[in-house]
Amino acid sequence: MSLLTVVVFGLLVAGIVVTAVPKIPGGVLLSLSGVYLHWWASGFSEPSTGVLVVLTLLAGVTLASKLIRPVIVKKVGGTPMLTTTIAGTVGAVLFFLWGTAGLVLGTFLTVFVLEYLRRGDVLGSLVASVVVVLATFTSKLAKILVAVVFLLVMGVVILL
């Protein structure tokens, strides 16, 4: 295995790791850069053009989800972007202190408190909290799965 292949796999694995860590952007771009590095190194022959287009589109959709998620959260939960940003920051800080439980509870409670102060409605604040937490984790899970797909596809391309 060449040094360049090791770098490609390193970028693909780094894409998964960075995607899994809260509030660190760029995981999908790391994965995509690994794909394009191998494509360039292979003389633009591996992966095939079709696979390259599909992976690039998948990365584009994944990156666009960052723009779409706040719209969904606003429509379904009625939560302003400022509230979700504050909740995400609190959740990220608590993640480093208490792991996933800190992230979930920090995000949930922050949204609940801020929405209760804004609306004065317990049920509405509860719904908003659940929507934000679910949207955050489904989005994160989808991005991790995309990064894993990149690694698996490129593993097949390189090793077979």
C-alpha positions as CSV (number, residue, x, y, z in Angstrom):
1,M,0.0,0.0,0.0
2,S,1.5,3.4,-1.0
3,L,1.8,6.4,1.2
4,L,-0.8,8.2,-0.9
5,T,-3.3,5.3,-0.3
6,V,-2.6,5.6,3.5
7,V,-3.3,9.4,3.3
8,V,-6.6,8.7,1.4
9,F,-7.7,6.2,4.0
10,G,-6.6,8.7,6.7
11,L,-8.8,11.4,5.2
12,L,-11.7,9.0,5.0
13,V,-11.4,7.9,8.6
14,A,-10.8,11.5,9.7
15,G,-14.0,12.4,7.9
16,I,-16.0,9.9,10.1
17,V,-14.3,11.1,13.3
18,V,-14.7,14.8,12.6
19,T,-18.4,14.2,11.6
20,A,-19.0,12.4,14.9
21,V,-17.6,15.2,17.1
22,P,-20.2,17.9,17.9
23,K,-19.7,21.4,16.5
24,I,-16.6,20.6,14.4
25,P,-17.4,21.2,10.7
26,G,-15.8,19.6,7.6
27,G,-16.1,15.9,8.1
28,V,-17.9,15.3,4.8
29,L,-15.4,17.6,3.0
30,L,-12.5,15.5,4.5
31,S,-14.1,12.3,3.1
32,L,-14.7,13.9,-0.3
33,S,-11.1,15.2,-0.4
34,G,-10.0,11.6,0.2
35,V,-12.1,10.4,-2.8
36,Y,-10.8,13.2,-5.1
37,L,-7.2,12.6,-3.9
38,H,-7.4,8.9,-4.9
39,W,-9.2,9.9,-8.2
40,W,-6.4,12.3,-9.0
41,A,-3.6,9.8,-8.0
42,S,-5.2,7.0,-10.1
43,G,-5.0,9.2,-13.2
44,F,-8.7,10.1,-13.0
45,S,-9.7,6.4,-13.5
46,E,-10.7,5.2,-10.0
47,P,-13.4,5.6,-8.8
48,S,-15.4,5.6,-12.1
49,T,-17.0,8.8,-13.2
50,G,-20.4,7.5,-12.1
51,V,-19.3,6.7,-8.6
52,L,-17.5,10.0,-8.4
53,V,-20.6,11.9,-9.4
54,V,-22.8,10.0,-6.9
55,L,-20.4,10.6,-4.0
56,T,-20.1,14.2,-4.9
57,L,-23.9,14.7,-5.0
58,L,-24.2,12.8,-1.7
59,A,-21.7,15.2,-0.2
60,G,-23.6,18.1,-1.6
61,V,-26.9,17.0,-0.2
62,T,-25.3,16.3,3.2
63,L,-23.8,19.8,3.2
64,A,-27.1,21.3,2.1
65,S,-28.8,19.6,5.1
66,K,-27.0,22.1,7.3
67,L,-29.1,24.8,5.6
68,I,-32.3,22.8,5.5
69,R,-32.3,21.6,9.2
70,P,-33.0,25.0,10.8
71,V,-35.9,25.5,8.4
72,I,-37.4,22.2,9.5
73,V,-36.8,23.0,13.2
74,K,-38.4,26.4,12.7
75,K,-41.5,25.0,10.9
76,V,-42.1,22.0,13.1
77,G,-41.0,23.2,16.5
78,G,-41.4,27.0,16.0
79,T,-37.9,27.4,17.5
80,P,-35.9,30.5,16.5
81,M,-32.3,30.0,15.1
82,L,-30.9,31.9,18.1
83,T,-32.4,29.4,20.5
84,T,-31.0,26.4,18.6
85,T,-27.6,28.1,18.4
86,I,-27.5,28.8,22.1
87,A,-28.7,25.2,22.9
88,G,-26.1,23.7,20.5
89,T,-23.4,25.7,22.2
90,V,-24.5,24.7,25.7
91,G,-24.9,21.0,24.5
92,A,-21.4,21.0,23.0
93,V,-19.8,22.4,26.2
94,L,-21.7,19.8,28.3
95,F,-20.7,17.1,25.9
96,F,-17.0,17.6,26.9
97,L,-18.0,17.5,30.6
98,W,-20.5,14.6,30.6
99,G,-20.5,13.0,27.1
100,T,-23.6,12.3,25.1
101,A,-25.9,12.7,28.1
102,G,-24.6,16.2,28.6
103,L,-25.1,17.0,25.0
104,V,-28.7,15.7,24.9
105,L,-29.7,17.1,28.3
106,G,-28.0,20.4,27.7
107,T,-29.6,20.9,24.4
108,F,-33.0,19.8,25.6
109,L,-33.1,21.9,28.8
110,T,-31.7,25.0,27.1
111,V,-34.3,24.9,24.4
112,F,-37.0,24.2,26.9
113,V,-36.0,27.1,29.2
114,L,-35.5,29.6,26.4
115,E,-38.7,28.6,24.7
116,Y,-40.7,28.7,28.0
117,L,-39.3,32.2,28.7
118,R,-40.3,33.3,25.1
119,R,-43.7,31.6,24.9
120,G,-44.8,30.9,28.4
121,D,-46.2,27.5,27.2
122,V,-44.9,24.3,28.8
123,L,-46.3,22.0,26.1
124,G,-45.0,24.2,23.2
125,S,-41.6,24.4,24.9
126,L,-41.5,20.6,25.4
127,V,-42.4,20.0,21.7
128,A,-39.7,22.5,20.6
129,S,-37.1,20.8,22.8
130,V,-37.9,17.4,21.4
131,V,-37.9,18.6,17.8
132,V,-34.5,20.3,18.2
133,V,-32.9,17.3,19.8
134,L,-34.3,14.9,17.2
135,A,-33.4,17.1,14.3
136,T,-29.8,17.4,15.7
137,F,-29.3,13.7,16.1
138,T,-30.9,12.6,12.9
139,S,-28.9,15.1,11.0
140,K,-25.7,14.0,12.8
141,L,-26.5,10.3,12.3
142,A,-27.1,10.9,8.5
143,K,-23.7,12.7,8.2
144,I,-21.9,9.9,10.0
145,L,-23.5,7.3,7.8
146,V,-22.6,9.3,4.7
147,A,-18.9,9.4,5.8
148,V,-19.0,5.6,6.5
149,V,-20.4,5.0,3.0
150,F,-17.5,7.0,1.6
151,L,-15.1,4.9,3.5
152,L,-16.8,1.6,2.4
153,V,-17.1,2.6,-1.3
154,M,-13.5,3.8,-1.5
155,G,-12.3,0.6,0.4
156,V,-14.0,-1.5,-2.3
157,V,-12.5,0.8,-5.1
158,I,-9.0,0.7,-3.7
159,L,-8.7,-2.8,-2.4
160,L,-10.5,-4.7,-5.1
